[in-house]
């Protein structure tokens, strides 16, 4: 039997369950009133059921249950679920984050409550032994062991990934597709380095993303909600630690960041933008990358596909860094930086910053030309 057969079977179970359960969740969400209603910031025009994360979690749980049954009753000696404390920690943390997301989709929890739930999920992960134990030089080799600092670094890492997916979940099919691309890349890393548990989780993760995407792609019949976006983000962060970082030594931190480059940049830019305008981090606006592509005239589907391609290129570059010599790594990162800068510049990402700098220059010279407008016609508050 092929060593990859188990991944195919688990993938099939997860994608089938997710695909079949999603319409049921859609109807339940509508009856419960768990719907995302349109407003000035959002691009959909009709109320859309949320809680799609319930279907994804169902597919995830079904695949793991199938694996447990195979090990217990069919005597499949894969060792995936047998006394694996790290896997139990990932499952426990993911369950906590999923429950918090469901509660938020139903009752719109306060940000501090959501943060507390995320911290609890991260604590479970660390207690199971999944943590960022070292940082490395991506070009020169050598490792820096973090010791006690591994705890705050791990919490920051997991919370960052959890909320990064939430930030990019702004268009039909966008978050699920980008997460699937990242999951495929992590799966390849795990396979090549013999990280069996991580490969298993990745196969299931990609399956639930694709199974849900059929219902979530434009025009979406259902949204994933926080129950889905936080679950996917947490899983990516945990898999990156448990599988990818253990296999790539000196480039441990860089590769997952590069693979998730588009959503990470979008989230970081949103935080800076809101801090600059003295807005809470949770304050929604239309300055995200996908909004800017829409403002540039791209259709909904074209915008999503452009970000898919961009994410796939970054993921491929992250994968190549494992094998490339040091000098080629510099060249790859330089090329990616230039291409990404040109793309972001074409979107007008830096236009608000330029106008702000010009305005500050005029003010320092005693001039005042009135309110500055961003390239897309919005106030610089959302630029």
C-alpha positions in Angstrom: 0.0 0.0 0.0 1.3 3.4 -0.9 2.5 5.5 2.1 0.4 8.4 0.7 -2.8 6.4 0.7 -3.7 7.4 4.2 -3.5 11.1 3.3 -5.7 10.6 0.3 -8.3 8.8 2.5 -8.3 11.4 5.2 -8.5 14.2 2.5 -11.5 12.5 1.0 -13.3 12.1 4.4 -12.6 15.7 5.3 -13.6 17.3 2.0 -16.8 15.1 1.7 -18.0 15.9 5.2 -17.3 19.6 4.9 -18.9 19.9 1.5 -22.1 18.0 2.6 -22.4 19.7 6.0 -22.0 23.3 4.8 -25.5 23.6 3.3 -27.0 22.3 6.6 -25.0 24.9 8.5 -26.2 27.5 6.1 -29.8 26.8 6.9 -29.2 26.5 10.7 -27.3 29.9 10.7 -30.2 31.6 8.9 -32.7 30.3 11.4 -30.5 31.4 14.3 -30.0 34.8 12.8 -26.3 34.3 12.4 -26.0 36.3 9.2 -23.6 38.9 8.0 -25.6 41.9 6.9 -24.3 44.4 4.3 -23.1 47.8 5.2 -21.0 50.6 3.6 -17.7 48.8 4.2 -18.8 45.3 3.0 -19.0 44.3 -0.7 -22.0 41.9 -0.5 -25.5 43.3 -1.1 -27.7 40.7 0.6 -27.5 39.1 4.1 -25.3 36.0 4.0 -25.4 33.2 6.6 -22.2 32.9 8.7 -21.0 30.1 10.9 -19.3 28.3 8.0 -16.5 27.4 10.4 -18.9 24.8 11.9 -18.8 22.9 8.7 -15.0 23.1 8.5 -14.6 21.9 12.0 -17.0 19.1 11.4 -14.9 17.9 8.4 -11.7 18.3 10.5 -13.2 16.3 13.4 -14.7 13.6 11.1 -11.3 12.9 9.5 -9.6 12.6 12.8 -12.3 10.4 14.1 -11.9 8.2 11.1 -8.1 8.0 11.7 -8.8 7.0 15.4 -11.2 4.3 14.3 -8.7 3.0 11.7 -6.0 2.7 14.3 -8.2 1.1 17.0 -10.4 -1.3 15.0 -8.6 -1.8 11.7 -5.2 -2.1 13.3 -3.7 0.6 11.1 -0.3 1.2 12.8 0.3 4.8 11.6 1.0 6.1 15.1 -0.6 9.4 14.2 -3.0 9.6 17.2 -1.4 7.2 19.6 -0.1 9.0 22.7 0.8 12.1 20.6 0.6 14.9 23.2 1.5 17.6 20.7 -1.4 16.6 18.4 -3.8 16.5 21.4 -2.6 20.1 22.3 -3.3 21.3 18.7 -6.7 19.7 18.7 -7.5 21.1 22.2 -6.4 24.6 21.2 -8.3 24.5 17.9 -11.4 23.4 19.7 -11.2 26.3 22.2 -10.6 28.8 19.3 -13.5 27.3 17.4 -15.9 27.6 20.3 -14.8 31.2 20.9 -15.4 31.9 17.2 -18.9 30.4 17.2 -19.9 32.5 20.3 -18.6 35.6 18.5 -20.5 34.8 15.4 -23.7 34.4 17.4 -23.3 37.1 20.0 -20.5 39.4 18.9 -18.1 39.0 21.8 -16.1 41.9 23.2 -12.5 42.0 21.8 -11.0 41.3 25.2 -13.1 38.1 25.6 -11.9 36.9 22.1 -8.3 37.7 23.1 -8.7 35.8 26.3 -10.0 32.8 24.4 -7.1 33.0 21.9 -4.6 33.2 24.8 -6.2 30.1 26.4 -5.9 28.2 23.1 -2.2 29.2 22.9 -1.6 28.1 26.5 -3.0 24.7 25.7 -0.7 24.5 22.7 2.4 25.4 24.7 1.5 23.0 27.6 1.4 20.2 25.1 5.0 20.9 24.0 4.3 22.8 20.8 6.3 26.0 21.0 8.8 28.2 19.0 12.0 27.0 20.7 14.5 28.6 18.5 15.1 31.3 15.9 17.7 31.0 13.2 19.8 33.0 10.7 18.1 32.3 7.3 21.4 32.9 5.5 24.3 32.1 7.7 23.2 29.1 9.8 23.2 28.8 13.5 20.3 28.8 16.0 19.3 31.0 18.9 17.5 29.0 21.6 14.8 31.1 23.1 14.4 29.4 26.5 11.8 31.1 28.7 11.1 33.6 25.8 9.6 30.7 23.8 6.3 31.2 25.7 5.6 34.8 24.7 7.0 34.3 21.2 4.8 31.3 20.7 1.7 33.2 22.0 2.5 36.1 19.7 3.0 33.7 16.8 -0.3 31.9 17.3 -2.3 35.0 18.0 -0.8 36.6 15.0 -1.7 33.8 12.6 -5.2 33.5 14.1 -6.0 37.2 13.5 -4.2 37.4 10.2 -6.6 35.1 8.5 -9.5 37.1 10.1 -8.1 40.3 8.6 -8.0 38.9 5.0 -11.4 37.3 5.2 -13.1 40.1 3.3 -14.1 38.7 -0.1 -15.9 35.5 -1.1 -13.5 32.6 -1.2 -10.4 34.7 -0.4 -9.4 33.4 3.1 -10.3 29.8 2.3 -8.3 29.8 -0.9 -5.2 31.5 0.5 -5.2 29.1 3.5 -5.5 26.1 1.1 -2.4 27.4 -0.8 -0.5 27.8 2.5 -1.7 24.3 3.7 -0.5 22.6 0.5 2.9 24.2 0.9 3.2 23.1 4.5 2.1 19.6 3.5 5.0 19.4 1.0 7.4 20.5 3.7 6.1 17.9 6.1 6.2 15.1 3.6 9.8 15.9 2.5 11.0 16.0 6.1 9.1 13.0 7.5 6.8 15.1 9.8 3.9 12.6 9.7 1.6 14.3 12.2 2.0 17.7 10.5 1.4 16.1 7.1 -1.8 14.5 8.4 -3.1 17.8 9.8 -2.2 19.6 6.5 -4.0 17.0 4.4 -7.2 17.4 6.5 -6.7 21.2 6.7 -6.5 21.6 2.9 -9.5 19.4 2.4 -11.8 21.4 4.7 -10.7 24.6 3.0 -11.5 23.2 -0.5 -14.7 21.5 0.6 -16.0 24.8 2.0 -14.7 26.9 -0.9 -17.3 25.3 -3.3 -20.0 27.1 -1.3 -18.0 30.2 -0.4 -16.6 31.2 -3.7 -18.3 34.2 -5.4 -21.2 34.6 -5.1 -20.9 33.1 -1.6 -23.9 31.2 -0.2 -22.2 31.2 3.3 -19.4 32.9 5.1 -16.9 31.2 7.4 -17.3 33.8 10.1 -14.9 34.1 13.0 -15.6 30.4 13.8 -13.8 29.6 10.5 -11.2 32.3 10.1 -9.8 32.0 13.7 -9.9 28.2 13.4 -7.9 28.2 10.1 -5.5 30.8 11.4 -4.8 28.9 14.6 -4.3 25.7 12.7 -1.8 27.3 10.3 0.1 28.8 13.2 0.2 25.5 15.1 1.2 23.4 12.0 3.9 25.9 11.2 5.4 25.3 14.7 4.8 21.6 15.0 5.9 20.6 11.5 7.5 23.2 9.4 9.8 24.8 11.9 11.1 21.4 13.1 12.2 20.6 9.6 13.9 23.7 8.2 16.3 24.7 11.0 17.9 28.0 10.1 15.0 29.4 8.1 12.5 28.3 10.7 10.7 31.7 11.2 11.1 33.1 7.7 9.5 30.4 5.6 6.0 30.3 7.3 6.0 34.1 7.2 6.9 34.1 3.5 4.3 31.5 2.7 1.6 33.6 4.4 3.2 36.8 3.1 0.1 38.4 1.6 -2.3 38.1 4.6 0.6 38.9 7.0 1.4 42.1 5.2 -2.2 43.1 4.9 -2.7 42.6 8.6 0.5 44.5 9.5 -0.4 47.4 7.2 -4.0 47.5 8.7 -2.6 47.7 12.2 -0.2 50.5 11.2 -2.9 52.3 9.3 -5.3 52.2 12.2 -2.6 53.2 14.7 -1.6 56.2 12.6 -5.2 57.3 12.4 -5.7 56.7 16.2 -8.3 54.0 15.6 -8.7 50.7 17.5 -7.1 47.6 15.8 -10.6 46.1 15.5 -11.9 49.2 13.6 -12.9 48.0 10.2 -12.0 50.0 7.0 -11.6 49.6 3.3 -7.9 49.9 3.1 -7.2 46.2 2.8 -5.4 44.8 -0.3 -8.6 43.2 -1.7 -10.5 46.5 -1.3 -7.8 48.4 -3.1 -7.9 45.9 -6.0 -11.6 46.4 -6.3 -11.1 50.2 -6.3 -8.7 49.8 -9.1 -11.4 48.2 -11.3 -10.8 44.5 -10.7 -13.9 42.4 -10.4 -14.6 40.3 -7.3 -13.4 37.1 -8.9 -10.4 38.8 -10.5 -9.3 40.2 -7.2 -9.4 36.9 -5.5 -7.5 35.1 -8.3 -4.8 37.8 -8.3 -4.3 37.3 -4.6 -4.3 33.5 -5.1 -1.5 33.8 -7.7 0.5 36.2 -5.5 0.2 33.9 -2.5 1.2 30.9 -4.6 4.3 32.6 -5.8 5.3 33.6 -2.3 4.6 30.0 -1.1 6.7 28.6 -3.9 9.6 31.0 -3.0 9.3 29.9 0.6 9.6 26.3 -0.4 12.6 27.0 -2.6 14.5 28.6 0.3 14.9 25.2 1.9 17.1 24.0 -1.0 18.7 27.2 -2.4 22.3 28.2 -1.5 22.7 31.4 0.6 23.5 33.7 -2.4 20.4 32.5 -4.3 18.2 33.1 -1.2 19.3 36.7 -1.3 18.3 36.9 -4.9 15.0 35.3 -4.4 14.0 37.6 -1.6 15.2 40.6 -3.5 13.1 39.7 -6.6 10.1 39.0 -4.4 10.5 42.3 -2.6 10.7 44.3 -5.9 7.7 42.5 -7.5 5.6 42.9 -4.3 6.6 46.6 -4.0 5.6 47.2 -7.6 2.3 45.5 -7.1 1.5 47.3 -3.9 2.5 50.6 -5.4 0.2 50.0 -8.4 -2.6 49.4 -5.9 -2.0 52.7 -4.3 -0.9 51.2 -0.9 1.7 53.9 -0.4 -0.3 56.8 -1.8 -1.8 57.8 1.5 1.7 57.8 3.1 3.1 60.0 0.3 0.3 62.5 0.7 0.6 62.5 4.4 4.3 63.3 4.1 3.6 66.0 1.6 0.9 67.5 3.9 3.3 67.4 6.8 5.9 69.2 4.7 3.3 71.9 3.8 2.2 72.3 7.5 5.8 72.7 8.6 6.2 75.5 6.0 3.0 77.2 7.2 0.8 76.0 4.4 -2.5 74.2 4.6 -4.3 72.7 1.6 -7.2 71.2 3.5 -8.1 67.6 3.9 -5.9 65.1 2.0 -7.7 62.5 0.0 -6.4 59.0 -0.8 -6.0 57.7 -4.3 -9.2 55.7 -4.2 -11.2 58.8 -3.1 -11.3 57.9 0.6 -10.0 60.0 3.5 -6.4 59.0 4.4 -7.9 57.5 7.5 -8.6 54.4 5.5 -5.6 54.6 3.2 
